[in-house]
């Protein structure tokens, strides 16, 4: 089991594009979501698939830390699981932007239903880890459930 610790922000402008080191196309959907956990299938570049179980954050603390279990699955099974989804398939292109201290910003540019939405995430090793916030970041939405991918899958 891994513990995912991440911070999420809206993106204020396009200046992040000058630092992009790579990108991949993602389609993901949720197979189950309740008050305890969510189960997600993700297909990347139509080449690989992963199944992820994420525990919901507990207590009144920030939503930036949660248990995560992730498994590679055969692509054909991942594609089939997209059809078993609850809600919509979330479509996005994930751009990788190197950050300081060996970290990487993941900038998600959404398409389809959420065209125009751009979010940036950074994974940390501790909830209180300090990091430099680039000028292109907007408001932090880590604790705003409306910006979770699971919520986006349920919203038109």
Phi and psi in radians as a Rosetta constraint file:
Dihedral C 1 N 2 CA 2 C 2 CIRCULARHARMONIC -1.885 0.35
Dihedral N 2 CA 2 C 2 N 3 CIRCULARHARMONIC 2.747 0.35
Dihedral C 2 N 3 CA 3 C 3 CIRCULARHARMONIC -1.935 0.35
Dihedral N 3 CA 3 C 3 N 4 CIRCULARHARMONIC 2.118 0.35
Dihedral C 3 N 4 CA 4 C 4 CIRCULARHARMONIC -1.575 0.35
Dihedral N 4 CA 4 C 4 N 5 CIRCULARHARMONIC 2.195 0.35
Dihedral C 4 N 5 CA 5 C 5 CIRCULARHARMONIC -2.184 0.35
Dihedral N 5 CA 5 C 5 N 6 CIRCULARHARMONIC 1.956 0.35
Dihedral C 5 N 6 CA 6 C 6 CIRCULARHARMONIC -2.486 0.35
Dihedral N 6 CA 6 C 6 N 7 CIRCULARHARMONIC 2.696 0.35
Dihedral C 6 N 7 CA 7 C 7 CIRCULARHARMONIC -2.036 0.35
Dihedral N 7 CA 7 C 7 N 8 CIRCULARHARMONIC 2.486 0.35
Dihedral C 7 N 8 CA 8 C 8 CIRCULARHARMONIC -2.222 0.35
Dihedral N 8 CA 8 C 8 N 9 CIRCULARHARMONIC 2.434 0.35
Dihedral C 8 N 9 CA 9 C 9 CIRCULARHARMONIC -2.401 0.35
Dihedral N 9 CA 9 C 9 N 10 CIRCULARHARMONIC 2.629 0.35
Dihedral C 9 N 10 CA 10 C 10 CIRCULARHARMONIC -1.241 0.35
Dihedral N 10 CA 10 C 10 N 11 CIRCULARHARMONIC 2.771 0.35
Dihedral C 10 N 11 CA 11 C 11 CIRCULARHARMONIC -1.902 0.35
Dihedral N 11 CA 11 C 11 N 12 CIRCULARHARMONIC 2.235 0.35
Dihedral C 11 N 12 CA 12 C 12 CIRCULARHARMONIC -1.467 0.35
Dihedral N 12 CA 12 C 12 N 13 CIRCULARHARMONIC -0.542 0.35
Dihedral C 12 N 13 CA 13 C 13 CIRCULARHARMONIC -2.721 0.35
Dihedral N 13 CA 13 C 13 N 14 CIRCULARHARMONIC -3.134 0.35
Dihedral C 13 N 14 CA 14 C 14 CIRCULARHARMONIC -1.635 0.35
Dihedral N 14 CA 14 C 14 N 15 CIRCULARHARMONIC 0.165 0.35
Dihedral C 14 N 15 CA 15 C 15 CIRCULARHARMONIC -1.157 0.35
Dihedral N 15 CA 15 C 15 N 16 CIRCULARHARMONIC -0.293 0.35
Dihedral C 15 N 16 CA 16 C 16 CIRCULARHARMONIC -1.075 0.35
Dihedral N 16 CA 16 C 16 N 17 CIRCULARHARMONIC -0.439 0.35
Dihedral C 16 N 17 CA 17 C 17 CIRCULARHARMONIC -1.076 0.35
Dihedral N 17 CA 17 C 17 N 18 CIRCULARHARMONIC -0.435 0.35
Dihedral C 17 N 18 CA 18 C 18 CIRCULARHARMONIC -1.208 0.35
Dihedral N 18 CA 18 C 18 N 19 CIRCULARHARMONIC -0.342 0.35
Dihedral C 18 N 19 CA 19 C 19 CIRCULARHARMONIC -1.810 0.35
Dihedral N 19 CA 19 C 19 N 20 CIRCULARHARMONIC 0.105 0.35
Dihedral C 19 N 20 CA 20 C 20 CIRCULARHARMONIC -1.105 0.35
Dihedral N 20 CA 20 C 20 N 21 CIRCULARHARMONIC 2.271 0.35
Dihedral C 20 N 21 CA 21 C 21 CIRCULARHARMONIC -1.891 0.35
Dihedral N 21 CA 21 C 21 N 22 CIRCULARHARMONIC -0.150 0.35
Dihedral C 21 N 22 CA 22 C 22 CIRCULARHARMONIC 3.126 0.35
Dihedral N 22 CA 22 C 22 N 23 CIRCULARHARMONIC 2.895 0.35
Dihedral C 22 N 23 CA 23 C 23 CIRCULARHARMONIC -2.666 0.35
Dihedral N 23 CA 23 C 23 N 24 CIRCULARHARMONIC 2.714 0.35
Dihedral C 23 N 24 CA 24 C 24 CIRCULARHARMONIC -2.596 0.35
Dihedral N 24 CA 24 C 24 N 25 CIRCULARHARMONIC 2.569 0.35
Dihedral C 24 N 25 CA 25 C 25 CIRCULARHARMONIC -1.567 0.35
Dihedral N 25 CA 25 C 25 N 26 CIRCULARHARMONIC 2.255 0.35
Dihedral C 25 N 26 CA 26 C 26 CIRCULARHARMONIC -2.164 0.35
Dihedral N 26 CA 26 C 26 N 27 CIRCULARHARMONIC 2.345 0.35
Dihedral C 26 N 27 CA 27 C 27 CIRCULARHARMONIC -2.143 0.35
Dihedral N 27 CA 27 C 27 N 28 CIRCULARHARMONIC 2.237 0.35
Dihedral C 27 N 28 CA 28 C 28 CIRCULARHARMONIC -2.461 0.35
Dihedral N 28 CA 28 C 28 N 29 CIRCULARHARMONIC 2.680 0.35
Dihedral C 28 N 29 CA 29 C 29 CIRCULARHARMONIC -2.592 0.35
Dihedral N 29 CA 29 C 29 N 30 CIRCULARHARMONIC 2.800 0.35
Dihedral C 29 N 30 CA 30 C 30 CIRCULARHARMONIC -1.854 0.35
Dihedral N 30 CA 30 C 30 N 31 CIRCULARHARMONIC 2.306 0.35
Dihedral C 30 N 31 CA 31 C 31 CIRCULARHARMONIC -1.646 0.35
Dihedral N 31 CA 31 C 31 N 32 CIRCULARHARMONIC -0.426 0.35
Dihedral C 31 N 32 CA 32 C 32 CIRCULARHARMONIC -2.795 0.35
Dihedral N 32 CA 32 C 32 N 33 CIRCULARHARMONIC 2.448 0.35
Dihedral C 32 N 33 CA 33 C 33 CIRCULARHARMONIC -2.649 0.35
Dihedral N 33 CA 33 C 33 N 34 CIRCULARHARMONIC 2.167 0.35
Dihedral C 33 N 34 CA 34 C 34 CIRCULARHARMONIC -2.427 0.35
Dihedral N 34 CA 34 C 34 N 35 CIRCULARHARMONIC -2.934 0.35
Dihedral C 34 N 35 CA 35 C 35 CIRCULARHARMONIC -1.217 0.35
Dihedral N 35 CA 35 C 35 N 36 CIRCULARHARMONIC -0.213 0.35
Dihedral C 35 N 36 CA 36 C 36 CIRCULARHARMONIC -1.840 0.35
Dihedral N 36 CA 36 C 36 N 37 CIRCULARHARMONIC -0.608 0.35
Dihedral C 36 N 37 CA 37 C 37 CIRCULARHARMONIC -2.808 0.35
Dihedral N 37 CA 37 C 37 N 38 CIRCULARHARMONIC 2.894 0.35
Dihedral C 37 N 38 CA 38 C 38 CIRCULARHARMONIC -2.258 0.35
Dihedral N 38 CA 38 C 38 N 39 CIRCULARHARMONIC 2.625 0.35
Dihedral C 38 N 39 CA 39 C 39 CIRCULARHARMONIC -2.103 0.35
Dihedral N 39 CA 39 C 39 N 40 CIRCULARHARMONIC 2.136 0.35
Dihedral C 39 N 40 CA 40 C 40 CIRCULARHARMONIC -2.147 0.35
Dihedral N 40 CA 40 C 40 N 41 CIRCULARHARMONIC 2.489 0.35
Dihedral C 40 N 41 CA 41 C 41 CIRCULARHARMONIC -1.957 0.35
Dihedral N 41 CA 41 C 41 N 42 CIRCULARHARMONIC 2.401 0.35
Dihedral C 41 N 42 CA 42 C 42 CIRCULARHARMONIC -2.297 0.35
Dihedral N 42 CA 42 C 42 N 43 CIRCULARHARMONIC 2.306 0.35
Dihedral C 42 N 43 CA 43 C 43 CIRCULARHARMONIC -1.992 0.35
Dihedral N 43 CA 43 C 43 N 44 CIRCULARHARMONIC 2.205 0.35
Dihedral C 43 N 44 CA 44 C 44 CIRCULARHARMONIC -1.966 0.35
Dihedral N 44 CA 44 C 44 N 45 CIRCULARHARMONIC 2.132 0.35
Dihedral C 44 N 45 CA 45 C 45 CIRCULARHARMONIC 0.906 0.35
Dihedral N 45 CA 45 C 45 N 46 CIRCULARHARMONIC 0.460 0.35
Dihedral C 45 N 46 CA 46 C 46 CIRCULARHARMONIC 0.895 0.35
Dihedral N 46 CA 46 C 46 N 47 CIRCULARHARMONIC 0.494 0.35
Dihedral C 46 N 47 CA 47 C 47 CIRCULARHARMONIC -2.099 0.35
Dihedral N 47 CA 47 C 47 N 48 CIRCULARHARMONIC -0.466 0.35
Dihedral C 47 N 48 CA 48 C 48 CIRCULARHARMONIC -2.575 0.35
Dihedral N 48 CA 48 C 48 N 49 CIRCULARHARMONIC 2.823 0.35
Dihedral C 48 N 49 CA 49 C 49 CIRCULARHARMONIC -2.466 0.35
Dihedral N 49 CA 49 C 49 N 50 CIRCULARHARMONIC 2.618 0.35
Dihedral C 49 N 50 CA 50 C 50 CIRCULARHARMONIC -2.428 0.35
Dihedral N 50 CA 50 C 50 N 51 CIRCULARHARMONIC 2.555 0.35
Dihedral C 50 N 51 CA 51 C 51 CIRCULARHARMONIC -1.950 0.35
Dihedral N 51 CA 51 C 51 N 52 CIRCULARHARMONIC 2.256 0.35
Dihedral C 51 N 52 CA 52 C 52 CIRCULARHARMONIC -2.248 0.35
Dihedral N 52 CA 52 C 52 N 53 CIRCULARHARMONIC 2.338 0.35
Dihedral C 52 N 53 CA 53 C 53 CIRCULARHARMONIC -1.961 0.35
Dihedral N 53 CA 53 C 53 N 54 CIRCULARHARMONIC 2.164 0.35
Dihedral C 53 N 54 CA 54 C 54 CIRCULARHARMONIC -2.090 0.35
Dihedral N 54 CA 54 C 54 N 55 CIRCULARHARMONIC 2.235 0.35
Dihedral C 54 N 55 CA 55 C 55 CIRCULARHARMONIC -1.344 0.35
Dihedral N 55 CA 55 C 55 N 56 CIRCULARHARMONIC 2.539 0.35
Dihedral C 55 N 56 CA 56 C 56 CIRCULARHARMONIC -1.320 0.35
Dihedral N 56 CA 56 C 56 N 57 CIRCULARHARMONIC 2.560 0.35
Dihedral C 56 N 57 CA 57 C 57 CIRCULARHARMONIC -1.073 0.35
Dihedral N 57 CA 57 C 57 N 58 CIRCULARHARMONIC 2.527 0.35
Dihedral C 57 N 58 CA 58 C 58 CIRCULARHARMONIC -1.878 0.35
Dihedral N 58 CA 58 C 58 N 59 CIRCULARHARMONIC 2.707 0.35
Dihedral C 58 N 59 CA 59 C 59 CIRCULARHARMONIC 1.349 0.35
Dihedral N 59 CA 59 C 59 N 60 CIRCULARHARMONIC -2.893 0.35
Dihedral C 59 N 60 CA 60 C 60 CIRCULARHARMONIC -1.676 0.35
Dihedral N 60 CA 60 C 60 N 61 CIRCULARHARMONIC 0.066 0.35
Dihedral C 60 N 61 CA 61 C 61 CIRCULARHARMONIC -1.296 0.35
Dihedral N 61 CA 61 C 61 N 62 CIRCULARHARMONIC -3.131 0.35
Dihedral C 61 N 62 CA 62 C 62 CIRCULARHARMONIC -1.169 0.35
Dihedral N 62 CA 62 C 62 N 63 CIRCULARHARMONIC 2.704 0.35
Dihedral C 62 N 63 CA 63 C 63 CIRCULARHARMONIC -1.466 0.35
Dihedral N 63 CA 63 C 63 N 64 CIRCULARHARMONIC 0.269 0.35
Dihedral C 63 N 64 CA 64 C 64 CIRCULARHARMONIC -1.465 0.35
Dihedral N 64 CA 64 C 64 N 65 CIRCULARHARMONIC -0.120 0.35
Dihedral C 64 N 65 CA 65 C 65 CIRCULARHARMONIC -2.259 0.35
Dihedral N 65 CA 65 C 65 N 66 CIRCULARHARMONIC 2.281 0.35
Dihedral C 65 N 66 CA 66 C 66 CIRCULARHARMONIC -2.752 0.35
Dihedral N 66 CA 66 C 66 N 67 CIRCULARHARMONIC 2.683 0.35
Dihedral C 66 N 67 CA 67 C 67 CIRCULARHARMONIC -1.269 0.35
Dihedral N 67 CA 67 C 67 N 68 CIRCULARHARMONIC 2.490 0.35
Dihedral C 67 N 68 CA 68 C 68 CIRCULARHARMONIC -2.458 0.35
Dihedral N 68 CA 68 C 68 N 69 CIRCULARHARMONIC 2.337 0.35
Dihedral C 68 N 69 CA 69 C 69 CIRCULARHARMONIC -2.129 0.35
Dihedral N 69 CA 69 C 69 N 70 CIRCULARHARMONIC 2.206 0.35
Dihedral C 69 N 70 CA 70 C 70 CIRCULARHARMONIC -2.351 0.35
Dihedral N 70 CA 70 C 70 N 71 CIRCULARHARMONIC 2.389 0.35
Dihedral C 70 N 71 CA 71 C 71 CIRCULARHARMONIC -2.383 0.35
Dihedral N 71 CA 71 C 71 N 72 CIRCULARHARMONIC 2.360 0.35
Dihedral C 71 N 72 CA 72 C 72 CIRCULARHARMONIC -1.238 0.35
Dihedral N 72 CA 72 C 72 N 73 CIRCULARHARMONIC 2.408 0.35
Dihedral C 72 N 73 CA 73 C 73 CIRCULARHARMONIC -2.289 0.35
Dihedral N 73 CA 73 C 73 N 74 CIRCULARHARMONIC 2.799 0.35
Dihedral C 73 N 74 CA 74 C 74 CIRCULARHARMONIC -1.042 0.35
Dihedral N 74 CA 74 C 74 N 75 CIRCULARHARMONIC 2.445 0.35
Dihedral C 74 N 75 CA 75 C 75 CIRCULARHARMONIC -0.940 0.35
Dihedral N 75 CA 75 C 75 N 76 CIRCULARHARMONIC -0.773 0.35
Dihedral C 75 N 76 CA 76 C 76 CIRCULARHARMONIC -1.041 0.35
Dihedral N 76 CA 76 C 76 N 77 CIRCULARHARMONIC -0.673 0.35
Dihedral C 76 N 77 CA 77 C 77 CIRCULARHARMONIC -1.218 0.35
Dihedral N 77 CA 77 C 77 N 78 CIRCULARHARMONIC -0.698 0.35
Dihedral C 77 N 78 CA 78 C 78 CIRCULARHARMONIC -1.062 0.35
Dihedral N 78 CA 78 C 78 N 79 CIRCULARHARMONIC -0.775 0.35
Dihedral C 78 N 79 CA 79 C 79 CIRCULARHARMONIC -1.099 0.35
Dihedral N 79 CA 79 C 79 N 80 CIRCULARHARMONIC -0.711 0.35
Dihedral C 79 N 80 CA 80 C 80 CIRCULARHARMONIC -1.136 0.35
Dihedral N 80 CA 80 C 80 N 81 CIRCULARHARMONIC -0.665 0.35
Dihedral C 80 N 81 CA 81 C 81 CIRCULARHARMONIC -1.155 0.35
Dihedral N 81 CA 81 C 81 N 82 CIRCULARHARMONIC -0.497 0.35
Dihedral C 81 N 82 CA 82 C 82 CIRCULARHARMONIC -0.977 0.35
Dihedral N 82 CA 82 C 82 N 83 CIRCULARHARMONIC -0.580 0.35
Dihedral C 82 N 83 CA 83 C 83 CIRCULARHARMONIC -1.317 0.35
Dihedral N 83 CA 83 C 83 N 84 CIRCULARHARMONIC -0.236 0.35
Dihedral C 83 N 84 CA 84 C 84 CIRCULARHARMONIC -1.640 0.35
Dihedral N 84 CA 84 C 84 N 85 CIRCULARHARMONIC 0.141 0.35
Dihedral C 84 N 85 CA 85 C 85 CIRCULARHARMONIC -1.151 0.35
Dihedral N 85 CA 85 C 85 N 86 CIRCULARHARMONIC 2.774 0.35
Dihedral C 85 N 86 CA 86 C 86 CIRCULARHARMONIC -1.807 0.35
Dihedral N 86 CA 86 C 86 N 87 CIRCULARHARMONIC 2.348 0.35
Dihedral C 86 N 87 CA 87 C 87 CIRCULARHARMONIC 1.384 0.35
Dihedral N 87 CA 87 C 87 N 88 CIRCULARHARMONIC -2.656 0.35
Dihedral C 87 N 88 CA 88 C 88 CIRCULARHARMONIC -1.765 0.35
Dihedral N 88 CA 88 C 88 N 89 CIRCULARHARMONIC 2.827 0.35
Dihedral C 88 N 89 CA 89 C 89 CIRCULARHARMONIC -1.382 0.35
Dihedral N 89 CA 89 C 89 N 90 CIRCULARHARMONIC 2.261 0.35
Dihedral C 89 N 90 CA 90 C 90 CIRCULARHARMONIC -1.581 0.35
Dihedral N 90 CA 90 C 90 N 91 CIRCULARHARMONIC 2.187 0.35
Dihedral C 90 N 91 CA 91 C 91 CIRCULARHARMONIC -2.010 0.35
Dihedral N 91 CA 91 C 91 N 92 CIRCULARHARMONIC 2.319 0.35
Dihedral C 91 N 92 CA 92 C 92 CIRCULARHARMONIC -2.775 0.35
Dihedral N 92 CA 92 C 92 N 93 CIRCULARHARMONIC 2.789 0.35
Dihedral C 92 N 93 CA 93 C 93 CIRCULARHARMONIC -1.920 0.35
Dihedral N 93 CA 93 C 93 N 94 CIRCULARHARMONIC 2.174 0.35
Dihedral C 93 N 94 CA 94 C 94 CIRCULARHARMONIC -1.712 0.35
Dihedral N 94 CA 94 C 94 N 95 CIRCULARHARMONIC 2.057 0.35
Dihedral C 94 N 95 CA 95 C 95 CIRCULARHARMONIC -1.774 0.35
Dihedral N 95 CA 95 C 95 N 96 CIRCULARHARMONIC 2.370 0.35
Dihedral C 95 N 96 CA 96 C 96 CIRCULARHARMONIC -1.735 0.35
Dihedral N 96 CA 96 C 96 N 97 CIRCULARHARMONIC 2.194 0.35
Dihedral C 96 N 97 CA 97 C 97 CIRCULARHARMONIC -2.194 0.35
Dihedral N 97 CA 97 C 97 N 98 CIRCULARHARMONIC 1.962 0.35
Dihedral C 97 N 98 CA 98 C 98 CIRCULARHARMONIC -1.004 0.35
Dihedral N 98 CA 98 C 98 N 99 CIRCULARHARMONIC 2.421 0.35
Dihedral C 98 N 99 CA 99 C 99 CIRCULARHARMONIC -2.035 0.35
Dihedral N 99 CA 99 C 99 N 100 CIRCULARHARMONIC 3.114 0.35
Dihedral C 99 N 100 CA 100 C 100 CIRCULARHARMONIC -1.245 0.35
Dihedral N 100 CA 100 C 100 N 101 CIRCULARHARMONIC 2.867 0.35
Dihedral C 100 N 101 CA 101 C 101 CIRCULARHARMONIC 1.068 0.35
Dihedral N 101 CA 101 C 101 N 102 CIRCULARHARMONIC 0.479 0.35
Dihedral C 101 N 102 CA 102 C 102 CIRCULARHARMONIC 1.315 0.35
Dihedral N 102 CA 102 C 102 N 103 CIRCULARHARMONIC 0.076 0.35
Dihedral C 102 N 103 CA 103 C 103 CIRCULARHARMONIC -1.423 0.35
Dihedral N 103 CA 103 C 103 N 104 CIRCULARHARMONIC 2.913 0.35
Dihedral C 103 N 104 CA 104 C 104 CIRCULARHARMONIC -2.337 0.35
Dihedral N 104 CA 104 C 104 N 105 CIRCULARHARMONIC 2.279 0.35
Dihedral C 104 N 105 CA 105 C 105 CIRCULARHARMONIC -1.386 0.35
Dihedral N 105 CA 105 C 105 N 106 CIRCULARHARMONIC 2.348 0.35
Dihedral C 105 N 106 CA 106 C 106 CIRCULARHARMONIC -1.863 0.35
Dihedral N 106 CA 106 C 106 N 107 CIRCULARHARMONIC 1.937 0.35
Dihedral C 106 N 107 CA 107 C 107 CIRCULARHARMONIC -1.802 0.35
Dihedral N 107 CA 107 C 107 N 108 CIRCULARHARMONIC 1.992 0.35
Dihedral C 107 N 108 CA 108 C 108 CIRCULARHARMONIC -1.717 0.35
Dihedral N 108 CA 108 C 108 N 109 CIRCULARHARMONIC 2.065 0.35
Dihedral C 108 N 109 CA 109 C 109 CIRCULARHARMONIC -1.808 0.35
Dihedral N 109 CA 109 C 109 N 110 CIRCULARHARMONIC 1.949 0.35
Dihedral C 109 N 110 CA 110 C 110 CIRCULARHARMONIC -1.445 0.35
Dihedral N 110 CA 110 C 110 N 111 CIRCULARHARMONIC 2.595 0.35
Dihedral C 110 N 111 CA 111 C 111 CIRCULARHARMONIC -2.232 0.35
Dihedral N 111 CA 111 C 111 N 112 CIRCULARHARMONIC -3.080 0.35
Dihedral C 111 N 112 CA 112 C 112 CIRCULARHARMONIC 1.171 0.35
Dihedral N 112 CA 112 C 112 N 113 CIRCULARHARMONIC -2.327 0.35
Dihedral C 112 N 113 CA 113 C 113 CIRCULARHARMONIC -0.973 0.35
Dihedral N 113 CA 113 C 113 N 114 CIRCULARHARMONIC -0.584 0.35
Dihedral C 113 N 114 CA 114 C 114 CIRCULARHARMONIC -1.886 0.35
Dihedral N 114 CA 114 C 114 N 115 CIRCULARHARMONIC 0.470 0.35
Dihedral C 114 N 115 CA 115 C 115 CIRCULARHARMONIC -0.848 0.35
Dihedral N 115 CA 115 C 115 N 116 CIRCULARHARMONIC 2.292 0.35
Dihedral C 115 N 116 CA 116 C 116 CIRCULARHARMONIC 1.761 0.35
Dihedral N 116 CA 116 C 116 N 117 CIRCULARHARMONIC -0.349 0.35
Dihedral C 116 N 117 CA 117 C 117 CIRCULARHARMONIC -1.399 0.35
Dihedral N 117 CA 117 C 117 N 118 CIRCULARHARMONIC 2.294 0.35
Dihedral C 117 N 118 CA 118 C 118 CIRCULARHARMONIC -2.306 0.35
Dihedral N 118 CA 118 C 118 N 119 CIRCULARHARMONIC 2.141 0.35
Dihedral C 118 N 119 CA 119 C 119 CIRCULARHARMONIC -2.161 0.35
Dihedral N 119 CA 119 C 119 N 120 CIRCULARHARMONIC 2.575 0.35
Dihedral C 119 N 120 CA 120 C 120 CIRCULARHARMONIC -2.134 0.35
Dihedral N 120 CA 120 C 120 N 121 CIRCULARHARMONIC 2.386 0.35
Dihedral C 120 N 121 CA 121 C 121 CIRCULARHARMONIC -2.229 0.35
Dihedral N 121 CA 121 C 121 N 122 CIRCULARHARMONIC 2.604 0.35
Dihedral C 121 N 122 CA 122 C 122 CIRCULARHARMONIC -2.333 0.35
Dihedral N 122 CA 122 C 122 N 123 CIRCULARHARMONIC 2.301 0.35
Dihedral C 122 N 123 CA 123 C 123 CIRCULARHARMONIC -1.583 0.35
Dihedral N 123 CA 123 C 123 N 124 CIRCULARHARMONIC 2.405 0.35
Dihedral C 123 N 124 CA 124 C 124 CIRCULARHARMONIC -2.123 0.35
Dihedral N 124 CA 124 C 124 N 125 CIRCULARHARMONIC 2.888 0.35
Dihedral C 124 N 125 CA 125 C 125 CIRCULARHARMONIC -1.646 0.35
Dihedral N 125 CA 125 C 125 N 126 CIRCULARHARMONIC -0.232 0.35
Dihedral C 125 N 126 CA 126 C 126 CIRCULARHARMONIC -2.644 0.35
Dihedral N 126 CA 126 C 126 N 127 CIRCULARHARMONIC 2.582 0.35
Dihedral C 126 N 127 CA 127 C 127 CIRCULARHARMONIC -1.018 0.35
Dihedral N 127 CA 127 C 127 N 128 CIRCULARHARMONIC -0.524 0.35
Dihedral C 127 N 128 CA 128 C 128 CIRCULARHARMONIC -1.742 0.35
Dihedral N 128 CA 128 C 128 N 129 CIRCULARHARMONIC 0.217 0.35
Dihedral C 128 N 129 CA 129 C 129 CIRCULARHARMONIC -1.091 0.35
Dihedral N 129 CA 129 C 129 N 130 CIRCULARHARMONIC 2.309 0.35
Dihedral C 129 N 130 CA 130 C 130 CIRCULARHARMONIC -1.464 0.35
Dihedral N 130 CA 130 C 130 N 131 CIRCULARHARMONIC 2.584 0.35
Dihedral C 130 N 131 CA 131 C 131 CIRCULARHARMONIC -2.671 0.35
Dihedral N 131 CA 131 C 131 N 132 CIRCULARHARMONIC 2.717 0.35
Dihedral C 131 N 132 CA 132 C 132 CIRCULARHARMONIC -1.432 0.35
Dihedral N 132 CA 132 C 132 N 133 CIRCULARHARMONIC 2.257 0.35
Dihedral C 132 N 133 CA 133 C 133 CIRCULARHARMONIC -1.658 0.35
Dihedral N 133 CA 133 C 133 N 134 CIRCULARHARMONIC 1.986 0.35
Dihedral C 133 N 134 CA 134 C 134 CIRCULARHARMONIC -1.069 0.35
Dihedral N 134 CA 134 C 134 N 135 CIRCULARHARMONIC 2.736 0.35
Dihedral C 134 N 135 CA 135 C 135 CIRCULARHARMONIC -1.094 0.35
Dihedral N 135 CA 135 C 135 N 136 CIRCULARHARMONIC -0.410 0.35
Dihedral C 135 N 136 CA 136 C 136 CIRCULARHARMONIC -1.380 0.35
Dihedral N 136 CA 136 C 136 N 137 CIRCULARHARMONIC -0.077 0.35
Dihedral C 136 N 137 CA 137 C 137 CIRCULARHARMONIC -1.319 0.35
Dihedral N 137 CA 137 C 137 N 138 CIRCULARHARMONIC 2.521 0.35
Dihedral C 137 N 138 CA 138 C 138 CIRCULARHARMONIC -1.824 0.35
Dihedral N 138 CA 138 C 138 N 139 CIRCULARHARMONIC -2.535 0.35
Dihedral C 138 N 139 CA 139 C 139 CIRCULARHARMONIC -1.165 0.35
Dihedral N 139 CA 139 C 139 N 140 CIRCULARHARMONIC 2.463 0.35
Dihedral C 139 N 140 CA 140 C 140 CIRCULARHARMONIC -1.300 0.35
Dihedral N 140 CA 140 C 140 N 141 CIRCULARHARMONIC 2.363 0.35
Dihedral C 140 N 141 CA 141 C 141 CIRCULARHARMONIC -2.215 0.35
Dihedral N 141 CA 141 C 141 N 142 CIRCULARHARMONIC 0.343 0.35
Dihedral C 141 N 142 CA 142 C 142 CIRCULARHARMONIC -0.903 0.35
Dihedral N 142 CA 142 C 142 N 143 CIRCULARHARMONIC -0.772 0.35
Dihedral C 142 N 143 CA 143 C 143 CIRCULARHARMONIC -1.646 0.35
Dihedral N 143 CA 143 C 143 N 144 CIRCULARHARMONIC 0.150 0.35
Dihedral C 143 N 144 CA 144 C 144 CIRCULARHARMONIC -1.721 0.35
Dihedral N 144 CA 144 C 144 N 145 CIRCULARHARMONIC 1.831 0.35
Dihedral C 144 N 145 CA 145 C 145 CIRCULARHARMONIC -1.070 0.35
Dihedral N 145 CA 145 C 145 N 146 CIRCULARHARMONIC -0.333 0.35
Dihedral C 145 N 146 CA 146 C 146 CIRCULARHARMONIC -1.112 0.35
Dihedral N 146 CA 146 C 146 N 147 CIRCULARHARMONIC -0.386 0.35
Dihedral C 146 N 147 CA 147 C 147 CIRCULARHARMONIC -1.754 0.35
Dihedral N 147 CA 147 C 147 N 148 CIRCULARHARMONIC 0.139 0.35
Dihedral C 147 N 148 CA 148 C 148 CIRCULARHARMONIC -1.287 0.35
Dihedral N 148 CA 148 C 148 N 149 CIRCULARHARMONIC 2.601 0.35
Dihedral C 148 N 149 CA 149 C 149 CIRCULARHARMONIC -1.091 0.35
Dihedral N 149 CA 149 C 149 N 150 CIRCULARHARMONIC -0.583 0.35
Dihedral C 149 N 150 CA 150 C 150 CIRCULARHARMONIC -1.107 0.35
Dihedral N 150 CA 150 C 150 N 151 CIRCULARHARMONIC -0.705 0.35
Dihedral C 150 N 151 CA 151 C 151 CIRCULARHARMONIC -1.193 0.35
Dihedral N 151 CA 151 C 151 N 152 CIRCULARHARMONIC -0.700 0.35
Dihedral C 151 N 152 CA 152 C 152 CIRCULARHARMONIC -1.075 0.35
Dihedral N 152 CA 152 C 152 N 153 CIRCULARHARMONIC -0.590 0.35
Dihedral C 152 N 153 CA 153 C 153 CIRCULARHARMONIC -1.178 0.35
Dihedral N 153 CA 153 C 153 N 154 CIRCULARHARMONIC -0.376 0.35
Dihedral C 153 N 154 CA 154 C 154 CIRCULARHARMONIC -1.675 0.35
Dihedral N 154 CA 154 C 154 N 155 CIRCULARHARMONIC -0.172 0.35
Dihedral C 154 N 155 CA 155 C 155 CIRCULARHARMONIC -1.831 0.35
Dihedral N 155 CA 155 C 155 N 156 CIRCULARHARMONIC 2.511 0.35
